[in-house]
Amino acid sequence: MVEDMLRTPAAVRDAERFTAHNYHPLPVVVSSAEGAWLTDIDGRRYLDCLAGYSALNFGHRHPRLIAAAHAQLDRLTLTSRAFIHDQFADFCRELAELCGKDMVLPMNTGAEAVETGIKVARKWGYRVKGVPAGQANIVVAEGNFHGRTTTIVSFSTDDEARADFGPYTSGFTVVPYGDLTALEAAIDDNTVAVLLEPIQGEQGVVVPPEGYLSGVRRVCTERNVLFVADEIQSGLGRTGATFACDHEGVAPDLYLLGKALGGGIVPVSAVAGNADVLGVLQPGQHGSTFGGNPLACAVATEVVRLLTTGEFQRRSAELGERLHAGLRALIGRGLVAVRGRGLWAGLDIDPALMTGRQACELLMERGVLAKDTHGSTIRLAPPLVITVDEIDHAVTQLAAVLAG
């Protein structure tokens, strides 16, 4: 025990001592990063296969994003929405065009985008659909992860995220993920929205059955219900398309965006939709001091411009095939299942072999960083700038860990 403490970096010990224990990080202390690589305080390099839960889709310190941030830092960082700044219109217009929507509402964090989507859907339900006051309900899916605010955890089915945070917010109906029949049956006259992740990330990168998303779109249209797609993790190139909904040719009524939108530099989120939905909000009814600030807009506009070329979407699709082929070859050799799309994978390790946490600790020792979830599952979500050789390296190290 004493020897273990002596080997633990002081920064790890201090983090344990002075920080609330709402996370259980791997004991690595990162001091710098570039592209797909992290360097710790001792100079050891690690291949980043988490990318900040997709917040770092474009890698660490992408030159164009860093340049945009530096240029804006020298000019203006915050005005609040009490005034209009010179970065705001370009960001809103270019993001709306990327989404194929009329307008966007900028916020900061993913959870704020989800809360905004919930508020907009309810207001639309009362003002447009004619739902009686206080009766709006939203259909959500089992295994969801949309954030950690009190309202959001109210409809979580993960006891760890939900327990002891009540009383909970009502107005949500939970149905099995991927079950279109159950979803349709749950919709009633007071349903204002269906809120889903096109791929459930935190649950272990769970991809719904083929045709599910297009079926959700059809049902929502037929029943006059908004389809709200939480693309905070799955969007902006992660799955080999701009949005995970694109794989089925589906356009939701509202996109909820975040993580990669800030380029790994500042928190940026947004809700994108058409005027007949987002237009229900009027001045004073919703807002954020930092939402759409100049620094955030400068960085996020450059993110949108990186995506308009299609380069990163193609990289994710092509390199994702390489990643998934390598991982599937490990089924029966320590892995029992592999799921995902593009450069995003959920791996179920044989629980008799080790836990997901143990696998991540062993990968860390081999210079690869990943994150576990739900027992024996780990997630891989490397930056989209990763190379073929780096993908092969990560798979090789995983194979070595599983082989013991």
N, C-alpha and C positions, 0 to 999 in steps of 0.2 A: 504494500500500500504506500509506504513512504517512498520507495523507489519510483513508483508510478507518478507520485506527486512531483518528484524532482525532475522527471522527464517531461512533465506537462509545461508548456510555455506559460509564462506569467500572464500573458494576455488572456489565455484560456481560463486560468484560475480566477483572474479578476472579473472576467465576464460572468463566470458562475457566481461569484460573490456579490456583485453589484447590480446584476440584471435580473429582472423578473424571469422566472423559468418557463416562459411560454414557448420557447424553442429548445430543441435538443440538437445543436449543431455538431457536425463532425469537428474533431479537435485539430483543425488546420487554421492558421492565422495568415490570411492573405494580405500582401502589402502592395502588389502591383499586378497589372494584367494587360494583355494585348491579344486581340483576335480571339482565338479559342483557348488561350493559355493563361493560367494564373500562376503567380510566384509568391511563395510564402516568405516569412520574415527571415528564414534561414537560406533563402535563395533556391529552394527546391521548386521545380515547375510541375504543374498539374494540368491535365487536359480537362477542360470544363465541359461536362456532359449534362449540365443542368440549365445553364444560361439564365440564371435568375428566374426559373419557372417561366421561361420564354420572354422575360423582360429584355434579354440580351440577344434577340434574334440576329442582330447585325454584328455580334461579337463585342468584345471589350474595346472601348475607345476607338470606334470606327472613325477614320480620319475626317470624313465629311460631317459627321455628327459633332465631333469635338470642335471642328472649325466653326460650325454654326453656333455652338454654345459659347465659345470664346468671343466671337464677334458680337454676340448679343450681350454678354456680360460687360463689355466695354461701353454699352449704350444705354440699356434700360432693362430692368429685371421685373418690376412689378408696378402696376397702376391700380389694380382692382378693376372690377367690371363697371366701376363708376364712370370710367372714361374708355375711349377706344384707343388702342395703340396700333402702330404701323405693321405689326406682324399678324394681327388677329384675323383680318379678312382673308389673307392668303391661306392661312391654315384652315379656316373653316371651309372656304371654297374648294380647296384642293382635296381635303379629306372627304367632303361631301361627294365630289366627283369620283373619287376612288371607290366609295361605297355605292355609287349610283343613286344617291338620295338628294333631297332638296337642301337639307340643312343639318347642322350638328350642334350639340350642346356640350361644350368642353367642361370637364371636371378634373380631378386629380388622380384618385385611386380607382382601382377596379370596383371595389365595394361601393364607392360613390356612384359609379356608372350604373351599377345594378339598382341601387336605391333610387336613382333618377329614373331608370326604366320602369320601376314599380310605380312610382308616383305619376309618371306620364300616362302609363296604362290605365291606372285608376281614374285619373282626371278625364282621359279620353272616354272611358266607360260611362262616366256620369254626364259629361257634356255632349258627347256625340252619340254614343250607343243608347243612352237613356236608362242606364241601370239605376235603380232606386238608391238614394243616398245611404252610404255606409254598408251597401250589400255587395260590392265588387269582390270577385274572387279570381285568383290566378292559379292555373294548373302548373305544377312543377314535377320534377322527376326524382325518384329514389336515387340515392348515391350522388346527388348534386353537390357541387361546391361553387358558391357564388360570392363568398366573402365571409366576414365574421362580425358584422354588425348585429345588433339585437334582432332586428326584423329578419335579416337573412338567415341567422341560425334558427329562427323560429320554424323554418320549413326544411331544415337540414335533417337527414336521417342518420347522421354520424353522431353517436352519443358523445364522443370526445369533444366535438365542436359545440354541441348543444347543451349538454347536461349542466344544471345549476345556473343557467343564465335566464331562467324564466322570471316573471310571467312572459309568455310568448305572444307575438303578434298574430292575430287571426287573419283569415282571408286567403288561405292557401290550401290547395288540394293536391296531395302527393300521389303519383301513379308510377308503376314500374317503368324504368327507362327502356325505350325501344319497343314498347307495347302500344301500338297505335290504337288498337281496339279499346284498351283501358283508358287511353287519353281521350278518345272521342266520347266515351261513356261518361267521363268526368265533367265534360263541358255542359253547363246549363245556361239559362237565360241571363244570369248575372256574371258569367265568366267574361272577363275583359282581356285576358292574355294567357298565352302558353309561354312559359319561360324555360328555356332549355340550353344546355351546352351541346353544340353539334357533336363534340367528342368530349367525354367526361375525363378531364385531366387528373384531378386529385384522386379520383376513384381508381386510377391505374391505366389511364389512356384507353378508355372503353369506347369502341366505335359502334354506333348503332347498326342494326340490320340495314342492308341495302333497301332503299325506297322509303325508309322511315321519315327522313327529313322532308322529302317531297310529299309524303302522306300528311305530315303535320301541316305543311303549307296549304294543302288542299282543304283539310278539315277546318283550319282557321279561316280561310276565305269563305267556305260554305256557311260557317256558323257566326260570321261577323265577330271574330276574335283576333286580337293582335298576336302575331308570332314574334316573340322577342328572343333573339339569339345572342347568348353570352359567348362572344368570340374573344374574350380577354386573353385566354391562353392559346386558343386554337387559331386565332386570326393572324393576319399580317405576315403571311408566308410560311408559317410553321408546318402546315400539312401538305405543302406542295401546290397550294393555290393561295390566292389572296385571303380568302375566307374558307373555312371548312365547309360552309354551306354550298360553296361553289361546286363541290364534287357531285352534288345532285342537282345543280342548276337552280338552286333555291335562293330567293331573295326574301329575307324576313322583313317585317314592318319596322323593326328597330334592331340595329346592331349595337351591342355593348362592347366597347373597345377599351384597351388599357395596356399594361405591361410594355410590349415592344414599341408602343406608340411614343414612349419617352426615350427610346434609344438607349436605355440603360444609364441615362444621365439624370433625368428628372422624372418625377411621377407625373404622367399625363394619362387621362382617360377621356372618353367621349361617348355620347349617344348620338347615333346617326339615324335619321328618319326623314319622312316627307312632311310637308307643311300641314297636311290634314291630321297628322298625329302630333308631332312635336309642337305644332302651332297652338296647341291648347294651353300652353304655358304663357302667362302674361307677367309683366314686370312685378317683382316683389314676391312671386309665388315659389321660386326656387333659385338657388344661387350658390356661389362659392367665392370667397375672397381671392384665392389663388387660381381658381379655374380659368384656363385660357390666358395665363400670364405671359408676358413677352418672351421670357426665356423658354418656357414650355412650348410656346407656339413656334419659335425659331427652330428648336430641335425637332419637334414633331412634323413640321412642314418638310424638313429634310428627310425624315423617315418616309413620309408619303412619297416624296420624289424618288427615293431609292426603290420603292415598290412599283412605281409606274413603269419601269423598264421591264419588269417580269423576271429579271435575273435571279432574284432571291427565291422566287417561287419555283423556277426551274431547278435551281440548285437543290432545294429541299426535296423536290420530286425525284430527281435523278440520284442524289446521294442517299435519299431515304430508301430507295430500292437496294442499294448496296448494304446499308445498315440492317435492314430487315432480313435480307438474305443471310447475312452473317449470323444474326441472332437466331433465325429459324434453324440453322445448322446445329445450334446448341440445345434444341429440344430433345429430351431424352438423355442429355449429358449434363443434367443439373437444372435445366429450365423445363417447366411443364407447359408453358404457354407464352406466346408473344403476340401483342396487339399493337395497333397504331397506324399511323399514316404519315408519310413524309418523314422529316427528321424528328419524329416523336414516337416513342415506344414505351409500352408497359410490359415488364417481364415478370412472370411468376416463377419464383425459384421453388424447387422441391422443398417444402417446409421441413422434411426430415434431414435435409442437408444443412440449412442455415436460415436465419431470418434475413429480411431485406436490410436491416441495419448492419448486421454482421457482414453481409456482402459489400455494402458501401464502405465499411471500415477497411475491409481487405483491398478493395479497389483503390481507396485512398493511399494505402501503403504502396500500391503499384503506380501511383501517379495519375489516377483517374478519379474525378469527382462526380458522384451521382447522388440521388436521394431516394430513400425508401418511402413507402406508404402502405398502410394496411397490412402489416405483418410481413409476409414473404414477397411482397411486390416491390420492385424498384422501377423508377422512371428514368428514361434517357431523353434529353432534349438539348442536344448540343447546339451551339450557335450555327447559323446558316452559312457562316464563312469557313466551317470545318472542311478539311480536305479528305480525299479518298484514303490517303495513307493514315491520317489521324483516325478516321472511322475504323479502319482495319486494326489499328493499334488498340483502340478501346475494346473492340470485340475480342482481340487476342488476350488482353488483360482479364476480361471477364471470363473467358474460357479457362484461364489459369486459376482464377479464384474458384470456379466451380469444380475444377479438377482436384483442388486441395493441394 
